[in-house]
Structures are given as structure tokens and as C-alpha cells.
Amino acid sequence: MALLEVRDLKTHFLTDDGIVKAVDGVSFSIEKGKTLGIVGESGCGKSVTCLSIMGLNPRKMSTTTGEALFKGENLINASSKRLREIRGNDIAMIFQDPMTSLNPVHKIGDQLAEAILLHRDVTKRQARARAAELLKAVQIPRAERRLDDYPHQFSGGMRQRVMIAMALVNDPDLLIADEPTTALDVTTQAQILNLMNKLQEEFGSAIIMITHDLGVVAEVADDIVVMYAAKIVEQAPVDDLFKRPHHPYTWGLLGSLPRLDTDVDRLVQIPGSPPSLLNPPVGCRFNPRCAYVFDRCKSELPELEPVPGIADHFQACFLDEQTKERENEKLQAGSLAGGTA
Amino acid sequence: MSDELLVVENLKKHFPVTRGIIFQKQVASVKALDGVSFTVNRGETLGVVGESGCGKSTMARCIMRLLDPTDGTVTFDGRDITRISQAEMRPVRREMMMIFQDPYASLNPRKRVGFIIGEALEVNKMGSGAEIKRRVQELLDIVGLNPEHYNRFPHEFSGGQRQRIGVARALAVNPKLIVCDEPVSALDVSVQAQILNLLKDLQNEFNLTYVFIAHDLNVVRHISDRVMVMYLGTVAEVAGRDQLYSAPKHPYTGALLSAVPVPDPELGRRRKRIVLEGDVPSPINPPSACRFHPRCPRFHEGVCDTVDPPVREFGDDHAATCHYPLESWPLTEAQMRRAEEPVAN
């Protein structure tokens, strides 16, 4: 059985302008010890998906339907009390911005100990010892002495390491990392990715990694989900996704990345910008920006279907296999045309 | 007319750190820039990379004279502009423009787009009202926006569109040099590609010269002709783009390159990363001699921390400031650590 299985998850927000369907029928699953990467541009619903799983969306303004089975237990209709028990204990989250996710008026040690005291029956002294141990595990020098420091005395990379330590306090089975390295420099990013890798081996947690950086998911993920406008457009094991991407949006994402190992004169660009989720385009949601659009795309919404002949690869696009193969070859050779300015 | 548009020599910017409220006395200084020299030729793009806090933005501001350098000279188009007055600076400003990082903060939310783009034209008295309006609409068209959006406010545009407005504003007075300070780091990848393509097209069309500052090595490689790597207020390495990326000489450049994630899972697994430990030290009290020595895998005691590293030339237009430059690339971690005796200068 999968550790977490999400089925037809929908999160809708009520706003003054109407209903925003931030997540609209998303399904995926993740096994123990594996890493799932969720990629997509800002506003495509990556973060909301994870917040919904954790039950962190404001209840008054949002409705969440579907199932998120964590070890067989549905988190979507779980009580607030039960969710509080699970959060920080079985499922933990690392947020994007290490500068704002730590409380600036509390000492690092106290913030770490809080999570331990909440979920474990230990004394304050034991909690403090555990906090020091964790700071050491995330490679912060002079850990015991730094427990009494405030967040502003730490650099960005160190704060992100504190966030990771905080998430690992109770050896969670599932770790959700929302853009954990976006705010960091490449050298610090390499340190953090190495660290997460090491900790995963040590603790055997599953990781859901949300990011817009395809380079990062290529390095850490086992499976990848590509999201566009609140829906999954492609889902595949990491090697397969990079070798045989099947959706024009994925081509666009891959082609728009300048790379160290290939030379292109012009980058592939996806014209326009992501649609508003208040009233998404009819038919395929990518059709107004797609270079391969034809009539059917504008009226029918493509379902996520298995790619014939390849296990575990799913895609949602009406284009025929021959065209896809041909365009993919162009992409790999660096000569995909893409749209124009 | 010489080929060099911008020559920067030994540029320094130290910010004072003071104590006391009434009797302020300087107790230390932040050495944001500490002796940076480089040249930019006409029509080329110089990419500048480095981690946050290495002085990239301070350098851009010193070139533009938005900050007054502590020491050194900036020569633009054959004229020393380091110490000329603000009034003398005004006509020079027309020749050099800047594109900023944050498209949300760099446009005045209370002004209409037409005014934002046309302001420089008005200040420099470059035409009547109607002429300026025509020019602004032409500019909007050039950067791929609808000229009819002349009367809109910045909040009506998306991030990518706002950055296009920033580009149009920089282009308005036909500058020779555009300093781009992290112009794409706040944008999504697909929008980032749009802006990068636009900048390249404009360069070809108007023969622009760019100083392109970014922390993303992939982006810098894509757009630059030459690349400069900075570390803690100093230049670590300068080289032609292909040279720098295929045969880096400074260990810091090597570490940066190996840390960049590659969007190719197979390649990524085969590759060996050189992970630097620790953070960039404080520029208030920078490490002695070579600034990089506390984090350098090739650190040699008694050399790197006592003797200032020499600038070594490696063939045409490739220089690195290091005692133990890399012999080849890529290197394994063991090779990286095993540096030969210092090469005789």
C-alpha cells in the first residue's frame, strides 16, 4: 500500500470575484522512502495541493473534496484535533521562505523544543537535548551554543537547515518540502539537497518536493508530476519524463531552461502567461498558449491517460504519438521552435 | 573610437559602520567592493555571477554613479566619470540605463505606464509631448506589449509584462550600455525565457552593450559573451563564456559549476558535486589574503592565508586570481584537494 494516496483532490476558494478552483481533480501516490517532485509555474496549484493534504487551508473560505489516504486514513475529513496530532509528527512540512517561517522573537532552541514537547512526553531538558542533537544532524556548528540564538543571527542557508531540523523533530514518515531551496544560492542549495538526501537515507522518510526548478527535481526525485492550471498534465518516473516528455507544456518547460551542457541560440518560449483560475479556458487549459493546438483541444478537456507502451507514464494531451515523437526529437536536439514573442 | 565602452579599474566601495548617536565614530567598514577591475567592449554582454552578498549589485550602482565609489575609476566611453558632478553626470545617464530585479518594486504604482517609460525622455527634453507619446507607443510595441496599454497602471500587468515595461524604460533614450541587475530571477521559467529572448533580440537590433548580473549560472551562460565570477568584493575569475564553463581555473568557479543542478537525471547521477562548506564570510572582516581560503578545498596553510593571490593569465582573455588554479576540468574531489606546488609566476 502506498504511504500517501491522493484521489481526485479538489480545493476551491470562495472569493469576491467567484470560485477559484485552485486544485481541480489531482491524483497521485507516493511510496515509503521515495521522492515525488511536483513542478509547475507559480499559481498552478502545487502549494495548495500540499496545504490541502495537511489541512492548512482556511476552512471558512475553502472547500476541499476528494481523498488523501495517509496509511489508509483519509486526511480530508479528519477532525482538527486528529490533524494536529498528525502534523509535525507523521507529516511535516518545510516552507519556502526561511526568512519568514521562523518566529523572530523566540530562540531557535525554544522553537525546536516546542514541536518535541507537543508530541512527546518528555521533560524540557530532554527536549532541549533532542533539539541540539537535531541541529548537529543538519550540520550547524557549535549546536549547543546556537540553541540560544535568535533567527536573525543565522544566515539564510542556516535558517533553512533549522527549518529542516524542525520538520525532522519527530521522525516524520512524510516530509513535504515547498520550494526548500528557491531562496538560496547555488552553493547553499547544493548543501541543502545533499543534506535532505542523507537524511532520507537515514530516516527512510518519503519526500514530496514542490519546485519550479526542473534541475532540482532531476537530481532528487524518483517520480515527477507536472501541474498546469490546477490539473496534472503529465506524470512519469524521472528518467522517462526527461527522455520522453509527452505534453507540449513539459516541452516548453524543458526548452525554456538555459542549460550548461547544450548551446541554443534562442530558448523555447511559451507565449503568454498562465490563465486565471476564476474562469479557466474551455477545453484543454493549455490550449491558448499551445503551439500545436487543434479544434478538439478547444472543446474537450483531455483526461490523464497512460502512454501506450510505457509503464507509469501518464499524460493529458490529444496529440498523436507520431507528432509527439517527432517534436520530442527536436526538443532533445535543441531545435524545437516554440512560440514567438 | 576605441572598442572599450566601459573600463573599471580597482573599484572600491567601503560602507562605514558607526557607533554612537551624537558623536558617531567609525568602528569598521563593510568592504562591499574591494578592488574590482574589468572592461566591457562595445556590443558584448558581460555576465557577472556570484553568491548573494558578493558585491554584484553594489558594483552596478557604482558604475551608474548611484553610489559614489570609495576608490578607483570608472571610465565610460573614454571619459572618467568617477568624480564628475551630478550636473555633468546628467547627459551621461542618458547613455547608460539600468533594469532592476524586482518588477513589482521598481515601477511606481501611482504612475501610468506611459509616464514611467516616457519620463527619461521628458527629463532630457527629447521631443514634444506628442513625439514622446509616439515614441513610448513604439517602445511598447518593441518589447511585445500592446501600445494601447499606454494609460494603464503597473498593477494591471503580470510580472513578465512588468519586466518588459522595465526594459522599455531602459531603452527609451537609446542608451549605449544597459546594466541588468538580476532581471529574470523573480520570474517563472517560461516567462524568464521570454525576457531573455527579448534582451537578445534587442541587443542585435540596437547594438546594445549589457552588463548582466545574475546568480543563475545557466542564465548567464546563455546570454553572455564573457563572464566574470565575483567572490566577496573581489574578482575570482574572468574569461570568455566557453572557456569559463569548459575550463574553469578558480576553485570557486569549479565549485559553483558543479553545484548547478542539471535538468538531466542521468547526467546528474554521474556527475560529482563539489560541495562547499559554510557560508560566505562577512565583508566587515574578510579573510586575509585570498578571500576564498576558509572554504577552498585546495587551501594551503602558509600560502593562501598569508600571501595575496596573483592574477594569473591563461591564454587570451582568461584570468583567475588564485595560487593553485585547477589543472583540468572536470576534477574529482580527490584531484581537487591535491593541488601541486604553487606554480611559479
HADDOCK unambig.tbl for C-alpha pairs under 7 A between the chains (distance, minus, plus):
assign (segid A and resid 41 and name CA) (segid B and resid 188 and name CA) 6.01 0.50 0.50
assign (segid A and resid 42 and name CA) (segid B and resid 188 and name CA) 6.88 0.50 0.50
assign (segid A and resid 185 and name CA) (segid B and resid 51 and name CA) 5.82 0.50 0.50
assign (segid A and resid 185 and name CA) (segid B and resid 52 and name CA) 6.90 0.50 0.50
assign (segid A and resid 186 and name CA) (segid B and resid 256 and name CA) 6.89 0.50 0.50
assign (segid A and resid 186 and name CA) (segid B and resid 259 and name CA) 5.97 0.50 0.50
assign (segid A and resid 186 and name CA) (segid B and resid 260 and name CA) 6.13 0.50 0.50
assign (segid A and resid 187 and name CA) (segid B and resid 256 and name CA) 6.23 0.50 0.50
assign (segid A and resid 187 and name CA) (segid B and resid 259 and name CA) 5.74 0.50 0.50
assign (segid A and resid 187 and name CA) (segid B and resid 275 and name CA) 6.85 0.50 0.50
assign (segid A and resid 187 and name CA) (segid B and resid 276 and name CA) 6.50 0.50 0.50
assign (segid A and resid 190 and name CA) (segid B and resid 259 and name CA) 5.54 0.50 0.50
assign (segid A and resid 190 and name CA) (segid B and resid 275 and name CA) 6.44 0.50 0.50
assign (segid A and resid 191 and name CA) (segid B and resid 275 and name CA) 6.29 0.50 0.50
assign (segid A and resid 214 and name CA) (segid B and resid 263 and name CA) 5.57 0.50 0.50
assign (segid A and resid 215 and name CA) (segid B and resid 261 and name CA) 4.64 0.50 0.50
assign (segid A and resid 215 and name CA) (segid B and resid 262 and name CA) 4.74 0.50 0.50
assign (segid A and resid 215 and name CA) (segid B and resid 263 and name CA) 3.92 0.50 0.50
assign (segid A and resid 216 and name CA) (segid B and resid 261 and name CA) 5.59 0.50 0.50
assign (segid A and resid 218 and name CA) (segid B and resid 263 and name CA) 5.42 0.50 0.50
assign (segid A and resid 218 and name CA) (segid B and resid 264 and name CA) 5.90 0.50 0.50
assign (segid A and resid 218 and name CA) (segid B and resid 265 and name CA) 4.74 0.50 0.50
assign (segid A and resid 219 and name CA) (segid B and resid 261 and name CA) 6.77 0.50 0.50
assign (segid A and resid 219 and name CA) (segid B and resid 265 and name CA) 5.88 0.50 0.50
assign (segid A and resid 219 and name CA) (segid B and resid 268 and name CA) 5.91 0.50 0.50
assign (segid A and resid 238 and name CA) (segid B and resid 265 and name CA) 6.91 0.50 0.50
assign (segid A and resid 239 and name CA) (segid B and resid 265 and name CA) 6.02 0.50 0.50
assign (segid A and resid 242 and name CA) (segid B and resid 264 and name CA) 6.49 0.50 0.50
assign (segid A and resid 253 and name CA) (segid B and resid 189 and name CA) 6.94 0.50 0.50
assign (segid A and resid 253 and name CA) (segid B and resid 190 and name CA) 6.27 0.50 0.50
assign (segid A and resid 256 and name CA) (segid B and resid 189 and name CA) 6.43 0.50 0.50
assign (segid A and resid 256 and name CA) (segid B and resid 190 and name CA) 5.71 0.50 0.50
assign (segid A and resid 256 and name CA) (segid B and resid 193 and name CA) 5.29 0.50 0.50
assign (segid A and resid 257 and name CA) (segid B and resid 189 and name CA) 6.69 0.50 0.50
assign (segid A and resid 258 and name CA) (segid B and resid 218 and name CA) 5.32 0.50 0.50
assign (segid A and resid 258 and name CA) (segid B and resid 219 and name CA) 5.72 0.50 0.50
assign (segid A and resid 258 and name CA) (segid B and resid 222 and name CA) 5.90 0.50 0.50
assign (segid A and resid 259 and name CA) (segid B and resid 218 and name CA) 5.19 0.50 0.50
assign (segid A and resid 260 and name CA) (segid B and resid 218 and name CA) 5.60 0.50 0.50
assign (segid A and resid 266 and name CA) (segid B and resid 197 and name CA) 6.14 0.50 0.50
assign (segid A and resid 267 and name CA) (segid B and resid 193 and name CA) 5.94 0.50 0.50
assign (segid A and resid 267 and name CA) (segid B and resid 197 and name CA) 6.64 0.50 0.50
assign (segid A and resid 268 and name CA) (segid B and resid 193 and name CA) 6.98 0.50 0.50
assign (segid A and resid 269 and name CA) (segid B and resid 190 and name CA) 5.91 0.50 0.50
assign (segid A and resid 269 and name CA) (segid B and resid 193 and name CA) 5.56 0.50 0.50
assign (segid A and resid 269 and name CA) (segid B and resid 194 and name CA) 5.60 0.50 0.50
assign (segid A and resid 270 and name CA) (segid B and resid 190 and name CA) 5.71 0.50 0.50
assign (segid A and resid 341 and name CA) (segid B and resid 144 and name CA) 6.42 0.50 0.50
assign (segid A and resid 341 and name CA) (segid B and resid 194 and name CA) 6.86 0.50 0.50
